[in-house]
Amino acid sequence: MTNPSLRSEPTRRDFLYIATGAVGAIGGAFALVPLIAQMNPDASTIAAGAPIEVDLTPISEGQVIKVTWRGKPIFISHRTKQEVEQAQSVKLSQLPDPQTDQERTKPGHEQWLVVIGICTHLGCIPIAKSGDYGGWFCPCHGSQYDDSGRIRQGPAPANLPLPPYRFVSDSKIEIG
């Protein structure tokens, strides 16, 4: 008599063991995919903290645009040569929150000013290209900023804040 465990040919039972194991492994993988995927943050959470890229090409000289980053308005101003010269000529002694124009812009890109558009007094959104200094005017309480985003008059205690940004190319910036 021959011992059945010493057979070299596969039996129907061997096939069923292999098939059952394969189906179980595939089913387990399919069950793990949604389990792991649900641990990732949703798209709105990722977008809220993600850096954004802004193409500067369509912004004409003298124009200010507003984009949103992390739920905050960001003003991007393409300043004229006259506005840059005017901002650079302001004496620091005239400013409540002294900061040079060069400290508020990137070297080689002085014509671009990028600020967070929230008044430092009570968080209102100032209006661009208005006020006595040609920068931003907060109509709620009368704060006035120059075209470099520096506080010049009113109850605001500080300049418009600068977001973290960098130039990816001469015509594109990344905020965040």
Buried (B, 14 or more C-beta within 10 A) or exposed (E): EEEEEEEEEEEEEEEEEEEEEEEEEEEEEEEEEEEEEEEEEEEEEEEEEEBBEBEBEEBEEEBBBEBEBBEBBBBBBBBBEEBBEBBEEBEEEEBEBEBBBEEBBBEEEBBBBBBBBBBBBEEBBBBBBBBEBBBBBBEBEEBBBBBBBBBBBBBBEEBBEBBEBEBEEEEEBBBB
